[in-house]
Amino acid sequence: MSLLSSPCLLPRPPPRGFIALPSGPRSPTTLRITSMVKQSSEEEEAGTSGLIDKLAIGGGLVSTPVIAWSLYTLKTTGCGLPPGPGGSIGALEGVSYLVVVGIVGWSAYTKVRTGSGLPNGPFGLLGAVEGLSYLSLLAIAVVFGLQFLDKGYIPGPLPADQCFG
């Protein structure tokens, strides 16, 4: 008798979101489907932040290799990238550092506010850019520290006599 009333043999209700069709004779009934998933505030704002996400992806994918080139040049020569024609390479270098710091700042703000980092974005690129930005920031700290220990200075943002005089 206790075997028949065990919870394993009693019918269980269907799981949430499961659509149960009537098992009796078919009658023309309306099937009502309801969504149990709520949109988060980030998904609701996706229409406005989609452009920001794409700009961050594009900027991050360009900035991280430029920073890698800059840090390699700094470590091997003691100076940053040369100014280039019209200062374009030096400007790209400076903007790249700002983009990486901006992405890391946005990620930290989102982490504090929501408890998780940036969303993955299309094809996981925003998450990849976020990770590359953190790695770039770590590399910046290491190379700048080594530069200061080896040479006693870190080159400024503008061309100086010691590098491109």
N, CA, C and O atoms as a DFTB+ gen file, in Angstrom:
660 C
 N C O
     1  1       0.818      -1.179       0.000
     2  2       0.000       0.000       0.000
     3  2       0.872       1.258       0.000
     4  3       0.572       2.225      -0.699
     5  1       1.942       1.240       0.779
     6  2       2.812       2.412       0.810
     7  2       3.561       2.560      -0.511
     8  3       3.984       3.663      -0.858
     9  1       3.727       1.481      -1.243
    10  2       4.389       1.548      -2.532
    11  2       3.545       2.330      -3.536
    12  3       4.086       3.066      -4.362
    13  1       2.226       2.174      -3.468
    14  2       1.355       2.879      -4.392
    15  2       1.304       4.375      -4.119
    16  3       1.039       5.158      -5.032
    17  1       1.546       4.777      -2.907
    18  2       1.466       6.201      -2.599
    19  2       2.841       6.866      -2.555
    20  3       2.971       8.009      -2.115
    21  1       3.849       6.154      -3.006
    22  2       5.177       6.763      -2.998
    23  2       5.220       7.901      -4.015
    24  3       4.533       7.838      -5.035
    25  1       6.004       8.923      -3.758
    26  2       6.057      10.076      -4.667
    27  2       6.569       9.727      -6.051
    28  3       6.316      10.473      -6.997
    29  1       7.280       8.621      -6.202
    30  2       7.809       8.264      -7.512
    31  2       6.701       7.819      -8.459
    32  3       6.825       8.003      -9.670
    33  1       5.635       7.245      -7.945
    34  2       4.583       6.724      -8.802
    35  2       3.456       7.718      -9.043
    36  3       2.626       7.505      -9.927
    37  1       3.412       8.795      -8.276
    38  2       2.373       9.790      -8.476
    39  2       2.714      10.643      -9.680
    40  3       3.884      10.946      -9.911
    41  1       1.704      11.038     -10.459
    42  2       2.010      11.888     -11.618
    43  2       2.527      13.247     -11.159
    44  3       2.011      13.844     -10.214
    45  1       3.549      13.713     -11.847
    46  2       4.132      15.004     -11.508
    47  2       3.578      16.059     -12.458
    48  3       3.234      15.751     -13.599
    49  1       3.491      17.299     -11.990
    50  2       3.058      18.364     -12.900
    51  2       4.153      18.618     -13.931
    52  3       5.333      18.396     -13.658
    53  1       3.765      19.079     -15.101
    54  2       4.787      19.343     -16.132
    55  2       5.709      20.467     -15.679
    56  3       5.304      21.327     -14.897
    57  1       6.958      20.463     -16.171
    58  2       7.899      21.520     -15.801
    59  2       7.431      22.873     -16.337
    60  3       6.599      22.947     -17.241
    61  1       7.988      23.943     -15.755
    62  2       7.621      25.293     -16.186
    63  2       7.963      25.497     -17.648
    64  3       9.017      25.068     -18.118
    65  1       7.080      26.142     -18.348
    66  2       7.308      26.400     -19.758
    67  2       6.932      25.239     -20.650
    68  3       7.014      25.359     -21.872
    69  1       6.521      24.115     -20.081
    70  2       6.140      22.936     -20.841
    71  2       4.695      23.111     -21.299
    72  3       3.843      23.542     -20.522
    73  1       4.424      22.783     -22.534
    74  2       3.075      22.923     -23.077
    75  2       2.418      21.554     -23.037
    76  3       2.875      20.615     -23.689
    77  1       1.346      21.447     -22.271
    78  2       0.629      20.178     -22.158
    79  2      -0.578      20.211     -23.091
    80  3      -1.419      21.105     -22.995
    81  1      -0.658      19.260     -23.972
    82  2      -1.793      19.153     -24.870
    83  2      -2.856      18.287     -24.208
    84  3      -2.531      17.359     -23.467
    85  1      -4.103      18.580     -24.468
    86  2      -5.159      17.755     -23.858
    87  2      -5.062      16.328     -24.366
    88  3      -4.806      16.089     -25.546
    89  1      -5.272      15.371     -23.449
    90  2      -5.144      13.971     -23.818
    91  2      -6.493      13.329     -24.120
    92  3      -6.545      12.215     -24.642
    93  1      -7.564      14.006     -23.801
    94  2      -8.902      13.465     -24.045
    95  2      -9.328      13.667     -25.483
    96  3      -8.504      13.927     -26.360
    97  1     -10.646      13.544     -25.720
    98  2     -11.136      13.761     -27.084
    99  2     -10.800      15.170     -27.546
   100  3     -10.892      16.128     -26.778
   101  1     -10.420      15.279     -28.775
   102  2      -9.999      16.569     -29.297
   103  2     -11.198      17.467     -29.551
   104  3     -12.185      17.090     -30.182
   105  1     -11.058      18.645     -29.036
   106  2     -12.103      19.644     -29.256
   107  2     -11.416      20.905     -29.751
   108  3     -10.233      21.119     -29.488
   109  1     -12.145      21.725     -30.454
   110  2     -11.517      22.951     -30.970
   111  2     -11.239      23.934     -29.835
   112  3     -12.044      24.820     -29.548
   113  1     -10.104      23.759     -29.208
   114  2      -9.716      24.658     -28.133
   115  2      -8.552      25.519     -28.593
   116  3      -7.824      25.176     -29.524
   117  1      -8.406      26.605     -27.936
   118  2      -7.311      27.498     -28.248
   119  2      -6.122      27.136     -27.371
   120  3      -6.254      26.953     -26.161
   121  1      -4.983      27.039     -27.992
   122  2      -3.760      26.724     -27.268
   123  2      -3.094      28.041     -26.903
   124  3      -2.736      28.826     -27.781
   125  1      -2.931      28.277     -25.633
   126  2      -2.339      29.517     -25.167
   127  2      -0.908      29.238     -24.713
   128  3      -0.664      28.370     -23.875
   129  1       0.023      29.983     -25.278
   130  2       1.430      29.831     -24.938
   131  2       1.877      31.104     -24.238
   132  3       1.670      32.207     -24.744
   133  1       2.484      30.946     -23.087
   134  2       2.993      32.105     -22.365
   135  2       4.481      31.934     -22.151
   136  3       4.981      30.824     -21.971
   137  1       5.167      33.037     -22.174
   138  2       6.607      33.017     -21.955
   139  2       6.893      33.213     -20.473
   140  3       6.329      34.102     -19.835
   141  1       7.762      32.388     -19.937
   142  2       8.120      32.490     -18.531
   143  2       9.436      33.249     -18.343
   144  3       9.865      33.465     -17.210
   145  1      10.070      33.650     -19.424
   146  2      11.367      34.294     -19.347
   147  2      11.165      35.801     -19.336
   148  3      10.408      36.348     -20.138
   149  1      11.855      36.462     -18.416
   150  2      11.811      37.915     -18.359
   151  2      13.053      38.470     -19.017
   152  3      14.138      37.899     -18.908
   153  1      12.885      39.591     -19.702
   154  2      14.037      40.235     -20.291
   155  2      14.757      41.027     -19.220
   156  3      14.135      41.673     -18.377
   157  1      16.065      40.966     -19.267
   158  2      16.840      41.767     -18.328
   159  2      16.904      43.194     -18.848
   160  3      16.573      43.463     -20.003
   161  1      17.323      44.085     -18.001
   162  2      17.412      45.483     -18.405
   163  2      18.448      45.664     -19.513
   164  3      18.312      46.560     -20.346
   165  1      19.483      44.817     -19.528
   166  2      20.483      44.926     -20.589
   167  2      19.889      44.547     -21.933
   168  3      20.199      45.172     -22.947
   169  1      19.028      43.518     -21.952
   170  2      18.418      43.112     -23.206
   171  2      17.414      44.143     -23.687
   172  3      17.242      44.325     -24.892
   173  1      16.739      44.827     -22.747
   174  2      15.792      45.848     -23.141
   175  2      16.507      47.043     -23.744
   176  3      15.972      47.702     -24.636
   177  1      17.716      47.331     -23.264
   178  2      18.481      48.454     -23.775
   179  2      19.322      48.080     -24.983
   180  3      20.086      48.908     -25.479
   181  1      19.199      46.856     -25.464
   182  2      20.070      46.382     -26.547
   183  2      19.917      47.225     -27.803
   184  3      20.874      47.366     -28.565
   185  1      18.757      47.779     -28.034
   186  2      18.563      48.612     -29.210
   187  2      19.440      49.843     -29.176
   188  3      19.942      50.270     -30.216
   189  1      19.637      50.428     -27.994
   190  2      20.454      51.627     -27.910
   191  2      21.921      51.299     -27.705
   192  3      22.781      52.070     -28.131
   193  1      22.231      50.188     -27.071
   194  2      23.627      49.879     -26.801
   195  2      24.258      49.033     -27.898
   196  3      25.455      48.756     -27.830
   197  1      23.508      48.617     -28.892
   198  2      24.067      47.815     -29.974
   199  2      25.169      48.554     -30.708
   200  3      26.183      47.960     -31.074
   201  1      24.973      49.855     -30.925
   202  2      25.989      50.654     -31.607
   203  2      27.234      50.787     -30.736
   204  3      28.357      50.710     -31.233
   205  1      27.029      50.986     -29.440
   206  2      28.162      51.105     -28.527
   207  2      28.956      49.805     -28.491
   208  3      30.186      49.821     -28.485
   209  1      28.242      48.675     -28.466
   210  2      28.912      47.378     -28.487
   211  2      29.781      47.230     -29.729
   212  3      30.933      46.804     -29.645
   213  1      29.220      47.586     -30.883
   214  2      29.966      47.437     -32.142
   215  2      31.172      48.370     -32.190
   216  3      32.233      47.992     -32.686
   217  1      31.009      49.595     -31.673
   218  2      32.153      50.510     -31.627
   219  2      33.248      49.981     -30.702
   220  3      34.435      50.081     -31.011
   221  1      32.837      49.416     -29.563
   222  2      33.821      48.849     -28.638
   223  2      34.527      47.656     -29.261
   224  3      35.733      47.486     -29.085
   225  1      33.784      46.828     -29.989
   226  2      34.407      45.672     -30.650
   227  2      35.415      46.143     -31.690
   228  3      36.555      45.680     -31.707
   229  1      34.998      47.060     -32.556
   230  2      35.906      47.565     -33.587
   231  2      37.123      48.257     -32.995
   232  3      38.254      48.024     -33.422
   233  1      36.875      49.118     -31.999
   234  2      37.987      49.824     -31.366
   235  2      38.927      48.886     -30.635
   236  3      40.145      49.052     -30.691
   237  1      38.366      47.900     -29.948
   238  2      39.209      46.956     -29.209
   239  2      40.024      46.058     -30.116
   240  3      41.179      45.747     -29.824
   241  1      39.409      45.635     -31.233
   242  2      40.144      44.756     -32.154
   243  2      41.276      45.489     -32.867
   244  3      42.255      44.864     -33.275
   245  1      41.154      46.803     -33.022
   246  2      42.244      47.583     -33.617
   247  2      43.266      47.970     -32.537
   248  3      44.472      47.958     -32.783
   249  1      42.775      48.311     -31.348
   250  2      43.649      48.859     -30.302
   251  2      44.609      47.845     -29.711
   252  3      45.766      48.175     -29.452
   253  1      44.160      46.629     -29.493
   254  2      45.044      45.674     -28.814
   255  2      46.296      45.328     -29.630
   256  3      47.371      45.240     -29.038
   257  1      46.224      45.128     -30.949
   258  2      47.489      44.904     -31.680
   259  2      48.381      46.145     -31.713
   260  3      49.606      46.031     -31.692
   261  1      47.764      47.337     -31.764
   262  2      48.571      48.558     -31.756
   263  2      49.314      48.677     -30.427
   264  3      50.482      49.064     -30.395
   265  1      48.636      48.346     -29.340
   266  2      49.293      48.402     -28.024
   267  2      50.396      47.350     -27.931
   268  3      51.456      47.612     -27.364
   269  1      50.153      46.173     -28.479
   270  2      51.205      45.144     -28.471
   271  2      52.434      45.637     -29.232
   272  3      53.560      45.442     -28.774
   273  1      52.234      46.270     -30.382
   274  2      53.333      46.832     -31.178
   275  2      54.034      47.937     -30.392
   276  3      55.262      48.018     -30.388
   277  1      53.256      48.779     -29.733
   278  2      53.813      49.876     -28.947
   279  2      54.649      49.355     -27.778
   280  3      55.743      49.856     -27.520
   281  1      54.133      48.354     -27.076
   282  2      54.864      47.823     -25.927
   283  2      56.137      47.100     -26.358
   284  3      57.162      47.180     -25.681
   285  1      56.068      46.395     -27.488
   286  2      57.283      45.743     -28.008
   287  2      58.337      46.795     -28.364
   288  3      59.516      46.643     -28.047
   289  1      57.889      47.858     -29.026
   290  2      58.814      48.927     -29.406
   291  2      59.386      49.605     -28.170
   292  3      60.573      49.926     -28.128
   293  1      58.546      49.823     -27.166
   294  2      59.017      50.454     -25.929
   295  2      60.055      49.581     -25.233
   296  3      61.067      50.084     -24.746
   297  1      59.809      48.298     -25.187
   298  2      60.736      47.392     -24.490
   299  2      62.055      47.256     -25.241
   300  3      63.111      47.173     -24.614
   301  1      62.016      47.231     -26.568
   302  2      63.253      47.021     -27.330
   303  2      64.048      48.303     -27.554
   304  3      65.277      48.252     -27.614
   305  1      63.381      49.455     -27.680
   306  2      64.094      50.697     -27.983
   307  2      64.108      51.693     -26.843
   308  3      64.927      52.612     -26.836
   309  1      63.222      51.528     -25.887
   310  2      63.126      52.499     -24.803
   311  2      62.214      53.665     -25.134
   312  3      62.018      54.557     -24.308
   313  1      61.657      53.664     -26.336
   314  2      60.745      54.728     -26.756
   315  2      59.481      54.091     -27.329
   316  3      59.478      52.918     -27.701
   317  1      58.428      54.867     -27.395
   318  2      57.185      54.385     -27.973
   319  2      57.253      54.365     -29.491
   320  3      58.337      54.430     -30.071
   321  1      56.105      54.277     -30.128
   322  2      56.057      54.271     -31.589
   323  2      56.470      55.628     -32.130
   324  3      56.243      56.646     -31.475
   325  1      57.076      55.664     -33.318
   326  2      57.426      56.955     -33.914
   327  2      56.162      57.729     -34.272
   328  3      55.104      57.129     -34.463
   329  1      56.260      59.054     -34.365
   330  2      55.061      59.841     -34.663
   331  2      54.420      59.481     -35.998
   332  3      53.195      59.519     -36.118
   333  1      55.205      59.137     -36.984
   334  2      54.646      58.785     -38.279
   335  2      54.286      60.016     -39.086
   336  3      54.512      61.143     -38.645
   337  1      53.721      59.804     -40.278
   338  2      53.387      60.940     -41.137
   339  2      52.256      61.783     -40.529
   340  3      51.135      61.308     -40.348
   341  1      52.576      63.021     -40.227
   342  2      51.580      63.915     -39.639
   343  2      51.205      63.527     -38.221
   344  3      50.187      63.993     -37.711
   345  1      51.994      62.693     -37.575
   346  2      51.690      62.264     -36.218
   347  2      50.612      61.199     -36.133
   348  3      50.073      60.942     -35.057
   349  1      50.291      60.570     -37.277
   350  2      49.165      59.622     -37.309
   351  2      49.429      58.349     -36.501
   352  3      48.521      57.847     -35.838
   353  1      50.647      57.823     -36.544
   354  2      50.937      56.592     -35.796
   355  2      50.946      56.869     -34.296
   356  3      50.430      56.077     -33.507
   357  1      51.534      57.991     -33.912
   358  2      51.527      58.369     -32.507
   359  2      50.115      58.628     -31.999
   360  3      49.788      58.279     -30.865
   361  1      49.276      59.238     -32.834
   362  2      47.883      59.477     -32.445
   363  2      47.126      58.161     -32.301
   364  3      46.351      57.990     -31.360
   365  1      47.347      57.236     -33.224
   366  2      46.711      55.921     -33.136
   367  2      47.139      55.196     -31.863
   368  3      46.333      54.529     -31.215
   369  1      48.407      55.334     -31.516
   370  2      48.914      54.722     -30.284
   371  2      48.211      55.314     -29.062
   372  3      47.761      54.570     -28.191
   373  1      48.114      56.621     -28.990
   374  2      47.475      57.269     -27.849
   375  2      46.001      56.940     -27.736
   376  3      45.499      56.681     -26.642
   377  1      45.298      56.948     -28.876
   378  2      43.872      56.617     -28.867
   379  2      43.677      55.153     -28.481
   380  3      42.697      54.819     -27.814
   381  1      44.587      54.281     -28.886
   382  2      44.483      52.861     -28.536
   383  2      44.579      52.655     -27.029
   384  3      43.828      51.861     -26.462
   385  1      45.494      53.364     -26.378
   386  2      45.594      53.268     -24.925
   387  2      44.296      53.745     -24.269
   388  3      43.826      53.135     -23.309
   389  1      43.719      54.831     -24.782
   390  2      42.464      55.345     -24.223
   391  2      41.309      54.374     -24.432
   392  3      40.472      54.213     -23.544
   393  1      41.249      53.722     -25.594
   394  2      40.178      52.759     -25.872
   395  2      40.258      51.581     -24.907
   396  3      39.242      51.151     -24.362
   397  1      41.460      51.062     -24.696
   398  2      41.616      49.913     -23.792
   399  2      41.234      50.295     -22.363
   400  3      40.547      49.534     -21.681
   401  1      41.670      51.457     -21.911
   402  2      41.296      51.903     -20.565
   403  2      39.783      52.110     -20.480
   404  3      39.177      51.801     -19.454
   405  1      39.168      52.628     -21.546
   406  2      37.721      52.811     -21.567
   407  2      36.963      51.499     -21.503
   408  3      35.969      51.395     -20.784
   409  1      37.414      50.491     -22.244
   410  2      36.746      49.180     -22.221
   411  2      36.883      48.528     -20.856
   412  3      35.923      47.948     -20.349
   413  1      38.061      48.613     -20.256
   414  2      38.256      48.044     -18.924
   415  2      37.401      48.793     -17.901
   416  3      36.830      48.170     -17.006
   417  1      37.307      50.103     -18.019
   418  2      36.457      50.878     -17.123
   419  2      34.992      50.523     -17.269
   420  3      34.284      50.387     -16.270
   421  1      34.519      50.367     -18.517
   422  2      33.138      49.976     -18.784
   423  2      32.866      48.583     -18.213
   424  3      31.810      48.337     -17.630
   425  1      33.820      47.688     -18.386
   426  2      33.673      46.335     -17.861
   427  2      33.607      46.336     -16.335
   428  3      32.776      45.643     -15.749
   429  1      34.479      47.110     -15.692
   430  2      34.478      47.169     -14.225
   431  2      33.176      47.781     -13.707
   432  3      32.614      47.306     -12.720
   433  1      32.699      48.828     -14.370
   434  2      31.424      49.451     -13.974
   435  2      30.281      48.451     -14.111
   436  3      29.434      48.351     -13.223
   437  1      30.251      47.713     -15.212
   438  2      29.202      46.717     -15.425
   439  2      29.307      45.600     -14.398
   440  3      28.286      45.102     -13.924
   441  1      30.518      45.200     -14.049
   442  2      30.728      44.142     -13.050
   443  2      30.201      44.566     -11.681
   444  3      29.567      43.773     -10.985
   445  1      30.458      45.802     -11.300
   446  2      29.980      46.299     -10.010
   447  2      28.459      46.424     -10.018
   448  3      27.800      46.098      -9.031
   449  1      27.904      46.896     -11.136
   450  2      26.466      47.144     -11.219
   451  2      25.655      45.865     -11.336
   452  3      24.615      45.737     -10.689
   453  1      26.105      44.914     -12.146
   454  2      25.298      43.720     -12.427
   455  2      25.849      42.445     -11.814
   456  3      25.114      41.464     -11.703
   457  1      27.084      42.421     -11.420
   458  2      27.677      41.206     -10.881
   459  2      28.358      40.351     -11.927
   460  3      28.975      39.342     -11.586
   461  1      28.264      40.730     -13.200
   462  2      28.983      40.012     -14.256
   463  2      29.552      41.039     -15.224
   464  3      29.129      42.195     -15.241
   465  1      30.497      40.613     -16.015
   466  2      31.160      41.526     -16.942
   467  2      30.276      41.896     -18.119
   468  3      29.051      41.794     -18.050
   469  1      30.904      42.319     -19.186
   470  2      30.169      42.712     -20.380
   471  2      29.526      41.490     -21.025
   472  3      30.036      40.379     -20.875
   473  1      28.419      41.671     -21.738
   474  2      27.834      40.536     -22.453
   475  2      28.774      40.070     -23.562
   476  3      29.683      40.797     -23.962
   477  1      28.549      38.861     -24.051
   478  2      29.439      38.321     -25.078
   479  2      29.385      39.101     -26.381
   480  3      30.394      39.208     -27.079
   481  1      28.235      39.641     -26.714
   482  2      28.105      40.379     -27.959
   483  2      28.009      39.437     -29.138
   484  3      28.001      38.218     -28.966
   485  1      27.936      40.003     -30.354
   486  2      27.813      39.149     -31.534
   487  2      29.053      38.286     -31.736
   488  3      30.179      38.785     -31.738
   489  1      28.835      37.002     -31.903
   490  2      29.889      36.012     -32.130
   491  2      30.896      35.965     -30.984
   492  3      32.011      35.476     -31.168
   493  1      30.525      36.464     -29.807
   494  2      31.418      36.453     -28.661
   495  2      32.543      37.470     -28.749
   496  3      33.502      37.403     -27.979
   497  1      32.437      38.416     -29.684
   498  2      33.542      39.349     -29.904
   499  2      33.697      40.365     -28.780
   500  3      34.819      40.743     -28.443
   501  1      32.589      40.812     -28.195
   502  2      32.709      41.790     -27.115
   503  2      33.376      41.158     -25.898
   504  3      34.184      41.802     -25.230
   505  1      33.047      39.920     -25.610
   506  2      33.718      39.219     -24.521
   507  2      35.194      39.021     -24.809
   508  3      36.029      39.129     -23.912
   509  1      35.514      38.728     -26.066
   510  2      36.922      38.561     -26.438
   511  2      37.683      39.881     -26.311
   512  3      38.811      39.908     -25.820
   513  1      37.062      40.967     -26.754
   514  2      37.699      42.281     -26.647
   515  2      37.891      42.665     -25.185
   516  3      38.905      43.258     -24.816
   517  1      36.906      42.320     -24.355
   518  2      37.030      42.595     -22.917
   519  2      38.239      41.853     -22.343
   520  3      39.036      42.444     -21.615
   521  1      38.382      40.576     -22.661
   522  2      39.524      39.803     -22.173
   523  2      40.842      40.325     -22.701
   524  3      41.817      40.421     -21.955
   525  1      40.884      40.667     -23.993
   526  2      42.112      41.222     -24.567
   527  2      42.471      42.556     -23.936
   528  3      43.650      42.869     -23.768
   529  1      41.464      43.340     -23.587
   530  2      41.735      44.638     -22.953
   531  2      42.340      44.458     -21.569
   532  3      43.260      45.182     -21.189
   533  1      41.822      43.488     -20.813
   534  2      42.420      43.216     -19.502
   535  2      43.857      42.716     -19.650
   536  3      44.735      43.112     -18.882
   537  1      44.099      41.847     -20.637
   538  2      45.471      41.375     -20.866
   539  2      46.382      42.517     -21.303
   540  3      47.541      42.579     -20.893
   541  1      45.868      43.413     -22.126
   542  2      46.660      44.570     -22.551
   543  2      46.999      45.458     -21.366
   544  3      48.122      45.951     -21.258
   545  1      46.037      45.664     -20.478
   546  2      46.290      46.489     -19.298
   547  2      47.359      45.857     -18.404
   548  3      48.207      46.557     -17.851
   549  1      47.313      44.551     -18.269
   550  2      48.347      43.847     -17.501
   551  2      49.715      44.000     -18.177
   552  3      50.714      44.261     -17.507
   553  1      49.756      43.839     -19.497
   554  2      51.017      43.988     -20.228
   555  2      51.549      45.416     -20.117
   556  3      52.759      45.622     -20.014
   557  1      50.650      46.401     -20.137
   558  2      51.070      47.795     -19.979
   559  2      51.738      47.990     -18.629
   560  3      52.797      48.612     -18.538
   561  1      51.122      47.462     -17.584
   562  2      51.697      47.612     -16.239
   563  2      53.063      46.943     -16.147
   564  3      53.985      47.502     -15.554
   565  1      53.202      45.758     -16.725
   566  2      54.477      45.031     -16.660
   567  2      55.562      45.765     -17.446
   568  3      56.654      45.988     -16.925
   569  1      55.276      46.142     -18.687
   570  2      56.306      46.770     -19.531
   571  2      56.660      48.157     -19.013
   572  3      57.832      48.535     -19.019
   573  1      55.657      48.928     -18.560
   574  2      55.975      50.243     -18.005
   575  2      56.828      50.097     -16.744
   576  3      57.755      50.880     -16.536
   577  1      56.528      49.109     -15.904
   578  2      57.334      48.869     -14.715
   579  2      58.760      48.491     -15.069
   580  3      59.706      49.007     -14.475
   581  1      58.923      47.587     -16.040
   582  2      60.269      47.197     -16.480
   583  2      61.009      48.382     -17.105
   584  3      62.209      48.550     -16.890
   585  1      60.296      49.196     -17.873
   586  2      60.907      50.378     -18.484
   587  2      61.423      51.333     -17.409
   588  3      62.522      51.877     -17.520
   589  1      60.621      51.524     -16.380
   590  2      61.045      52.431     -15.304
   591  2      62.236      51.874     -14.544
   592  3      63.137      52.623     -14.165
   593  1      62.247      50.554     -14.317
   594  2      63.379      49.945     -13.608
   595  2      64.648      49.966     -14.450
   596  3      65.733      50.199     -13.919
   597  1      64.529      49.724     -15.768
   598  2      65.708      49.681     -16.643
   599  2      66.244      51.071     -16.976
   600  3      67.442      51.322     -16.848
   601  1      65.377      51.956     -17.396
   602  2      65.805      53.255     -17.922
   603  2      65.609      54.402     -16.933
   604  3      66.231      55.456     -17.068
   605  1      64.748      54.194     -15.945
   606  2      64.508      55.262     -14.970
   607  2      63.451      56.258     -15.406
   608  3      63.223      57.249     -14.712
   609  1      62.797      56.024     -16.540
   610  2      61.743      56.933     -16.998
   611  2      60.743      56.164     -17.859
   612  3      61.035      55.083     -18.372
   613  1      59.580      56.741     -17.998
   614  2      58.570      56.252     -18.939
   615  2      58.338      57.393     -19.917
   616  3      58.038      58.506     -19.485
   617  1      58.465      57.157     -21.215
   618  2      58.294      58.250     -22.177
   619  2      56.909      58.869     -22.067
   620  3      55.919      58.177     -21.830
   621  1      56.857      60.175     -22.243
   622  2      55.589      60.897     -22.189
   623  2      54.771      60.690     -23.451
   624  3      55.215      60.022     -24.386
   625  1      53.584      61.259     -23.475
   626  2      52.712      61.073     -24.634
   627  2      53.152      61.846     -25.869
   628  3      52.761      61.500     -26.984
   629  1      53.964      62.891     -25.689
   630  2      54.444      63.676     -26.827
   631  2      55.894      63.309     -27.148
   632  3      56.645      62.935     -26.247
   633  1      56.296      63.410     -28.409
   634  2      57.693      63.097     -28.764
   635  2      58.661      63.985     -27.995
   636  3      58.474      65.199     -27.913
   637  1      59.690      63.376     -27.436
   638  2      60.674      64.134     -26.646
   639  2      62.043      64.019     -27.303
   640  3      62.238      63.236     -28.232
   641  1      62.987      64.813     -26.806
   642  2      64.347      64.802     -27.355
   643  2      65.033      63.454     -27.163
   644  3      65.847      63.047     -27.993
   645  1      64.708      62.760     -26.071
   646  2      65.389      61.498     -25.774
   647  2      65.003      60.393     -26.756
   648  3      65.741      59.418     -26.898
   649  1      63.876      60.523     -27.429
   650  2      63.447      59.484     -28.366
   651  2      63.474      59.948     -29.821
   652  3      64.126      59.329     -30.661
   653  1      62.778      61.018     -30.110
   654  2      62.610      61.424     -31.513
   655  2      63.054      62.859     -31.717
   656  3      62.468      63.577     -32.527
   657  1      64.077      63.287     -30.999
   658  2      64.526      64.673     -31.045
   659  2      65.275      64.978     -32.250
   660  3      65.720      66.111     -32.430
